[in-house]
Amino acid sequence: MIVTTQKPLDEILDFISPYTNVLIAGCDGCTQPPRGLREAKTLSQLLELGGKLRNKDFNFKTTTTAKQCDYYLTTSALKPQIEEMEAVLSLACGIGVQTLAELFTEIPAFPVQNTHFMGAEEREAGILEERCVGCGDCLIALTGGICPVARCSKGLLNGACGGSKDGKCELNSERDCGWILIYEQLKKQGKLQNLKEFRPPRDYQLSAWRVTT
């Protein structure tokens, strides 16, 4: 099960304020409560009202996928709709947002939800890779849709440690350096200035309790 809570509307509006044409992508998969097409349409209406209060007009397109973390389903469902869009808002968990960011690297993917608990399956059978740790304060809007908490072996929030070699982590030569992935993604999007923003230490009280049986 994946548990999420929606971010404040003002925070979402801040994400998309530089853009006009925005795709809102729901997910019919495993988030609780559901965040599908109905929720995407509701969000578009709320953001339209919020935009008018800011003297900003948006052009929203809404859609949903059966399972946003599935690369193949998401590609077939969203690729025809992503043209002419400047940004995408994802109602999925942090894993779904990162899937969009990986598939559509030329436009920013922003999280609508804060993810508190999740499990994931990778595109290769039998391989599991943690993409989101459920920190409760999703910051991947600033890091190109790639979570530094999960993808950096040291969980660094403010840039690389300097120990990577040939793009690989110094702690595991078979693992990509999370911050190099972030750098390359932001470079593609023309958003390298995001690296200058200071991210304060994590508030661990926002993390979910994790229980296994």
Sequence and secondary structure as in RCSB ss.txt:
>XXXX:A:sequence
MIVTTQKPLDEILDFISPYTNVLIAGCDGCTQPPRGLREAKTLSQLLELGGKLRNKDFNFKTTTTAKQCDYYLTT
SALKPQIEEMEAVLSLACGIGVQTLAELFTEIPAFPVQNTHFMGAEEREAGILEERCVGCGDCLIALTGGICPVA
RCSKGLLNGACGGSKDGKCELNSERDCGWILIYEQLKKQGKLQNLKEFRPPRDYQLSAWRVTT
>XXXX:A:secstr
 EEEEE  HHHHHHHHTT SEEEEEEE SSEES BSHHHHHHHHHHHHHHHHHTT   EEEEEEES TT HHHHH
HHHHHHHTT SEEEE S HHHHHHHHHH TTS EEESEEEEE     SSTT         SS  TTTTTT  HHH
HSTT  SSS  S  BTTB SS TTSB HHHHHHHHHHHHT GGGGGS      GGGS      
